[in-house]
């Protein structure tokens, strides 16, 4: 939900709560899928290099 045009913090919070209630619940992850399978993997690097 885009709330960039709402300046008041409390109003924005209220709008987000309503949107969250209206949204369809996300499906549960199946038990045969690894927990971090959607995460971006960090490749092994040479010593002294930045990871990200």
Secondary structure, DSSP 4 states (H G I P E B T S, - for coil): ---TT---HHHHHHHHHHHHHHSPPPPPPPTTS-TTTTSPPPPP--TT----
